Amino acid sequence: MTIDRIKGPAIHAIGENLRFPNYQTTQLSNNMPVAFYTVHNSTIIQLTFTFQAGLWNHPKKLVSSLTNRLLREGTEKHSAAEIAEWFEYHGASLNTAHDSDFATVSLYCLSKHLQALLPWLAEVIQKPAFSESELALQVKLGKEALKQEAEKTEFLAGQQFGISLFGENHPYGRSNVLSDYDAVSTSDLKAYHQSHYHAGNAKLFVYGAVNQEVLAQIENFFGKEAWPAGNKPVIPTYSISAAKELQTYIEKENAVQTSIRIGGACIGTEDPDYQAYKITCIVLGGYFGSRLMSSVREEKGYTYGIHAGIVNRLFGNYFKISTEVGKQVREDAVATILEEIKILQNEVMEQDELDGVRNYLLGNYVDQQSNFFQTASLINHYFTFNKTEQDYMHSLEVLRTITPEEIRNMAQKHFNIAQLYQVLAG
């Protein structure tokens, strides 16, 4: 075959053949939902347990986060050191994480070691010790971390921003003080674990070298009588008590910079406008070539970086612009940010600019399925939030077809400058 070196290869549109990974679902004997995706020829396996046990669910401050943190710090049979040594010996990674809505426990390992690791993973999740000594250590570490964070302007701005949007008694606005650590007991953690860390409040995602033998092993440790499904915890309800004052300034003596947070409540993923609105936020400040990066960073040199985007929460989304600037230019920086919003509302952007954003985002879609961990994260997100392949394809369709006029319309409809909160700390 003769190679034609004059005629180049065909050029294809970015991501034209993208499809959502076709994962499968099942249930264990205790009815715990399981999603799994087999990567053929893989030697790695990932298990992620997700519990609806985040800040939204905790009975008092720090109980949910400390419960999650202490899972790895000793079980009824093994100490924290023994647990760490066992997983390290097998080249495995055991991680716990916690946010506003969920708590997770994840295992990454070679598939050949799964059988040796599953009994230990089951112990960590099902039978943590919650010892007084480990709680005391985590309380000490937590207090020191809080003291250090309280010296940072970005922490102060972020904390106040949540309070302004939701109120001090709302989980998305609640902040911790040192005395909160002293109010937590091991009995609090044990009770919270019993009510929230069970099969009736969990989802499991398995990715990688998955086969029937793996699923049978998982059933043995997590699907039978040893780990029954408790009652689904009652989800608390909270009322939003947003601040009446839209502008807040927190003075931080000796600070050389000011942290800026601007934003407000916004539409959720179920809203028909959501995908177009999300793209509009990205045009404003969601990538390196965005309007805000070009004006606040490149043209005026006020910051090393600025970002605008939607923060997705299970019970309410919000829009946030965040940056750090020198104290002497903070007012001008805020004025520049608001001016860029007005321009987006009043002027139709050039088609070339939108095409650049479109290609950047399509590249991100491709990147989401480019390696083991990113694809796993994508599928797990959709599984956790009950999203479907149709949701994925709809978001792609909106991205491929959105027009400059629609971007302007979204900015006009959903960016109300008169209702944006402004928090400055520094």
C-alpha positions, 0 to 999 in steps of 0.5 A: 500500500502506498502512503499518500503523504500529500493528503492529510488524514480526515479531520473529525469534530472533537468528541463526535463519537462520545457516548456515556460509559455503559455501566451495569447495576445490580443489588446485593442480598441486603438490597444495597445498590451496586454499579460496576464497570469492567475494564478489560485487561485491567489489573486494578480495581476500585471500590467506592462506598458512598453514604448520605452522611455529610454535613447535611445529616449530622446531629451537631457540628463535627459529628459527621466529619469526625465519624468519617475521619476515624473510620481508618483509625482503628477497628474492634480487632486492629489498630490504626497502625496495623490497618495502615501497614496492611494496606500499604503492604499490599500496595493499596490505597484506602481513603475516606472523604466527607463533604456537605452531602456525602461521606465516602470510603474508597479502596484502590488496589491490584485485583489479585490482592482484593481477597486479602483486603476485603475483610479489612475494608469490611472491618473499617466500614462496619466495626470501627472502634472510635476509641477515646484516644483516637478521638482526642488526637483528631480533636487536637489536630482539628483544632490546630488546623482550624487555628491555622485556617482562621489566619487565611483570608480565603478561609474567612471569605469562604466562611462568611460567603456561606453564612451570607447565602444560607445563614449560620444554622444551615449546613451549607453556611455553618462554620466551626469554632474551637469549642465545637470540638470539645462537645463531640464524644465517642458516643456521638460518633458511634450513634451516628455510625450506627444510623448512617453507615449501613447498607440501607444508606449506601451505594457501592461503585466498582470499577476496573477488573470486575468479574463475577468472582469479584462480585461474589466476594463483595456479596460475601462481606457486604451483602449478607447478615453481617451487614444488614440494611438499617432504616434509611435515616430521616433527612433533616430539613433546614430553612435558608436565612440569607443575609439582608446585607449584600456586602460584607468586609472582614478586616484582617490586620497585616494581610497583604491581599484581599480574598473576594467572593461574589455570587448567590443562589442559582438554578439546579440541574433539573432546570431546563436552562441549567446546561446553557447557564453552566456554559455561560458561567464558564465563558465568564470565568470557568477556564484560563481564557475566560472573560474574567481571566482576560480582564482581571488577570491579563489586562490589569494584573490584579491576580494570579487567578480568578474563577467563576462557576456553579457549586453543585450541592444535593439540596441547593446550587449556588454561583460563585466568583472567587479570587485573591487580589492586592488590598489596594486594588480590591474595589477596582477588582470588584468593579471590573468583575461586575463590569464583565457581567454587564458586558456579557449581558449586553453584548453578543459575543463573537462566534469565534470566542464561543467556538473556542469555549465549545472546543475546550469543553468538548476536549474536557468531555473527551478527557473525562474518559481518557484514563482509569481514574477520570472515567471512574469518577465520571461514572460514579458521579452519575450513579451517585446523583441518579443521572442517566446517559440521557442527561449526559447526551443532553449536555453534549447537545446543548454544548454543540448547539448553543449560540452567542445570543443564547449566552447573552440571554442566559446572562440577562436571565440568571445574573442579577447584579443587584442580588449578588453577595459580595464578601471581601476579607483582608 
